Amino acid sequence: MKIIPHGAAREVTGTCHEVQVGSKRILLDCGLFQGKRSEAAVKNAEFTFDPAKDIDAVVLSHAHMDHSGRIPLLYKNGFRKNVHCTYATKDLVEVMLMDSGYIHEKDEEYFCKHLAKSKMDCKGPLYTQQDAIDCMEVFQGENYENWFDVCEGVKAKFIEAGHIIGAAMVILEVTENGETKYVGFTGDLGRNMLPIIRDPSPMPPVDILICESTYGNRLHEDISTAVDHLKEVVVNTAKRGGKVLIPAFSLERTQEIIYDLHVLWDKKEIPGISIFVDSPLATKVTDVFMQHPECYDKDMYEQFLSKAHNPFQFSLVKYTASVEESKALNGTPGPIIIMAGSGMCEAGRIRHHLRNEIEDERNTILAVGYMANNTLGRRIVDPEITEVKIFDEMYQKRAEVVYINAYSGHADMNDLDNFVSDTEGIKKIILVHGEMESMQPFADRIKKSKNGVEIFMPEREEEIII
Ligand SMILES: [Zn+2]
């Protein structure tokens, strides 16, 4: 057996790990590289294998684009075998890939109009919405905790990852030359106690563990603090008659905030102010959430389903669809809450709301997700910066800015340490999906706690022979 990372090797995007068993070749995920446009475009455009001939199956951990976003390209290049994933992931991926196809089309249009030096640079979008629709025919839904055949000599099973709805860790049972080995792949490892979804399942004994390491050197705020913090922001802003603007990722974070606001409203801990979800993508994703109660945790059943209560629909929440409805929010007086994408404020309707509301000191901008370097979101949460550029104009940051980082969907360093120490049988551990600065300290801790385990931190295309 060989394992070759084609992405997410000493970086956090582009997850795609090949497992070779005899003549069979399987991909664990096939995600987009994100980050600087010019660098990501080169990495995204090329496969180091022939998708039509070389790959026998894809096993997909979850619907985030950095794990699933190159599947339409795989299909466009002739791949016609199965992509196995959970049922919820299959439905989510359909919505997310369509959106991704749209973004690639628009991005290319803008690039060719404003940035390209010559027509030669305009090679067409990476893939289109139509490519995203076409590739759905190869997706195969699977139940959690259920072994399925991947190809000759390889079976697989999904277990709960506790990261986003439908997310799974993958266990491969690999039989080669009469010998059976188990490979565990974390995908993105989640956390205990996140709203809506179940906690991560323990990993059964595996011989080889491919483990993410995003936060190998960082601790998160306790998730239990998030809802109190959210309440405080809503109550204080409402007292001032202001608007709470929440830039939120459409997948998972938006639904978690709606869920927490619903719980707070049921307990009458927040005032009855309107909550606008101003993102067509988030609305579509929320529909998928409603179709997959099999992924919900016990609290969700006790708080909502057992009372025939829909967690995502209640008297205060309104999903805006048209651009006119979105624009009308500008004239709607506070107190209100507006949630819109994109999460890092680089695109989407949130930019319009920020432009209209950032200079009003009654308002609050509530950041609930990671803001990468060089994004508008990062400049907004940076206390050193007092004015920001939105649509080419400078605006004073007069609104209050609050950052709640407790909602992170990723395991932190303690969670990762506990996960590895609780997993039995590991002989080799391959660290992926992390920058070196978070991977190295994680590796050092494993070395101390797991005597004799061989640790790898491969570069892209580096072959690990098992
Ligand atoms: Zn993820």
Residues whose N, C-alpha, C, O or C-beta is under 5 A from the ligand:
A	BS01	ZN	H64 D188
